[in-house]
């Protein structure tokens, strides 16, 4: 049996409950895929997007939906080692990738104010453009459960707002394009476990802005997201289900107990109808 077949089988056997079932749950619960879709599965070369690509291959193989996929890799300026690592892993995992180049890393290298935010926006714009060029109507990104929780906390602690990373959304600047996040319920620890069990080695953050810096956990810094990872890790020591409760809080919002909220570009305040 070829190695990629064993890796594929592990997703629907060993990790059926922790990865495959949650992948399917996200797609069904949030109605992410419809018949006739052509989806650009966007791969950065990291563990999350590589796993997502394999899940899509399994869905194509065993699912009942009629849709197409393109495994799209954008090179934002990787060094040769990282680029070849992505190509080698794609070959190992039997994923037929389409690569295109950009100069995003060079563009953000000298930006001092929120370079990670600028980089993320540029990446998404390039991915939308290329996906449209290839005839796709959706792009799939590999954001997982922990990314969602971290986003919620960052919004509250640093942005003074309550918001979440949505499981899917319409593109603002690319008509008829949609973004989906099929790993929405998959925890990062389970992705790491899948990677380790299969003895896989993927690229880490390859950004030129953060590659020379590490925090106390020996992981890259460059955004507040790493601080959120550390905070959630500490909170779990006190209450192991704290991350799930943070997620559920976004699904159990009581508008009667909020001072104000925004919807459709309009702000609503509890005093607006307090005396009615």
PyMOL commands that set and color helices and strands:
alter all, ss='L'
color gray80, all
select helices_A, chain A and resi 3-12+16-29+47-62+80-92+104-108+115-133+145-157+188-197+225-238+242-249+255-257+270-273
alter helices_A, ss='H'
color red, helices_A
select strands_A, chain A and resi 38-43+68-75+97-101+138-140+168-170+178-180+260-263+266-269
alter strands_A, ss='S'
color yellow, strands_A
deselect
rebuild
show_as cartoon
